[in-house]
Amino acid sequence: MTAPEPLRESLSELAATVAPADLYERSLRRSRRIGRREAAVGTGAALVALGLLGSGLWQLPRATDQHAQGVVAPPLSPAAAPPPGLGGPLPGSPAAAEPSRTGGPSRPDRPRPTSTVSAKPRSTSLASLPGQAFYAGTGTDGDVVRLTGDGEARTVLATPHATLGVSPDGTRIAYVSGGQLMVVGTDGGTPQQVYAGTASADQAPAWSPDGGRLLIDAADPGVLDVATGRLDPLPSGLNGEHFRWSGDGSTLVYATASCGLEVAGVDAQSGTPVPGQESTDGPAACSPVSVDATGDLVTVQTRAAAGNAAPDAPADAVLDVKTGELVDLPVTGTIIGAVFDADGNLLVRSEHDGTTRLSLFDRDFTLLVQAREPATLKGRDLVAYTR
């Protein structure tokens, strides 16, 4: 039986009105139940906290006390970490491995010899010598000769001079003659005056690793741009003499008036003393001769009494500037010369049983070449080894 049309329409309208209202009421009741439950939990937590405070835990340090004790904040996430400074090393690079103590870039320590026993060389032929060795005669009139792998010693400077420096690539010699700083090619040519009024007793001309500048002693030690003649004085805090560059150009090693050694970054305003150099009879003997590629090692003269060695006396030892200790070199006999090139290779000259030998070590102190030195070089001093 079918209901009358007016009744059917009334029932439909009533259903449409009741259903939404019923759903709304259900939702409202559910929300009220959740609210009551959360309120109960919150009240319980508050009661627990009050109980803990009542049990004596109120004596925990205050936040201000934590900061006073040096509490470290959690590290920043990579996304929130500040970018490195423009002048600093990139994170993860070798230069960022340790903090700098000299104002220059930091780096991991370079290797040291693993044995004091002479190792077997890869070659015993002088022809395997990849670079050029330079020797100077004694006295101000001594000429300079160059030794290469062919075993021939060729004269590259015959002009009387007070002191000299050979460029890292072996193509030029800077020398002081009559108070003037001169530069001449090792393959000949006319010497060129690049600066006048240069002192030589306290600073032999020292080439920068790029071969474009010279560290000289004018009124004060300074860096001379060879191409332009511009002289920039060193910071007054670098109070020393006999400055030498590291092969990477980042570090200066120099002597102090008390015959110690100091190390400084090229942008530093002061240097850091090398340990163990406090007394005047220390192994530095008042002047560094050459510095390795990293600034960690320096060749020095130790046999002469401190202060009595000539500024250009050949080195006879390698000193670790971080520890102040001498490095034991795996060679036989007496060392009479030791020089680093700009790449960190070390050429050692030694005498044993009347024979003079040259030993070339790479940066890892692997013995590359050990060969007999030509007898024609007897009586000369080893002054430089270059590429």
C-alpha positions, 0 to 999 in steps of 0.5 A: 500500500502506498502512502499518500503523496503529502505524507511521503514528502513530509517524511523525506523532509524530516529525514533530510533534516535529522541525518545531518544533525545526528552526524554532527551530534556524534562528532561533537560527542566524540570530540568531547570524549577526546578532550576529556581524555587528554585533559585527564592525561595532562592532569596526571602528568602534572601530578607526576611532575609535582610528585617529582619536585616534592621528592627532591629533584627540584635541586637539578641545575638551573639553565643558567648554571648549565651555560656557565658549565659549558654545555655544548649545543647540538650541532647544526644540521648541514642545511643550517650550518653556516658556510665556510669563510672566504679565506678558510679551507673547505670542509674535508680538505687536507688544509682543514685537518688541523688548526693552524698555529702559524696563521697560514693554512693547516695541513696533515703532517708530511711523512718522516723516514721510517728507518735510519738504515740506508735504503736500496735506491731505485737507481744508482745512476746520476743520469736518473737525477731529474733536477738540477744541483747547484754548487758554489765555490768558497769565498766571495769570488767563487763561481756557481756551477750547475750539475745535471744528470749528464754528470757535467758541471757547467759554470752559470755565474762567474761574477763576484758576489756576496750571496745568492739564490737560485730560482725554483725552476733553476733558470735564474740566479739572484745575487748581491754584488756591491749592494745591488741585487742582480738577476741573470739567467743560468743559460747566459745573458746580461745581468739585470739590476732589480734593486739597489741598496740591498744588504746581504749579511742577514738575508740572501735573496730567497725566491718565492715558489712561483719565481716572481718575487724575492725576499730581500733585506733592504732597509728592512726585510721585504718582498720584491716583485721582480717584474715591477720593482715594488717592495712590500715590507714584511709585518713588523711582528716578523722580527728575524732574518734569513727568511725562507719560503715553503715550497707551497708558498704558505709558510715562512721560516726564519731565524731570530736574533737569539739563534732560534727559529720561528714559523709564520704563515705568509699573512701572519703578523707574528711567528711561532717559535720552533720548540727546543730553540731557546738556547743559543747552541740549539740545532738551528745554528741561526739560519735555515737553509731550505724549507720543504713543500709544506713548511714542516721540515727545514734544512739547517747547519748544526756543526758550526757553533751557533752564530759563527756559521756563515749565512750561506753555510751548507746544511747538514741536517733536517729539523722538524719545526713542529717538534724541534727535533732533528730527523734521522736520515737513512744515509751512510756517512757524514752529511755535508749538504741538504736542500729541499726543492719546491716540490718537497724532494730532498737532495742529501750530499754525504761523505763516506770512506773518501767518497761523496754521494748524492741521495735524492728522496721524494716527499715520502722519503723514498730513496729515488737516486743514490749516485757518486758525485763527480770529483770535480765538485770537491771543495764546493758547497751544495747551495740549491736543488731545483726542478 
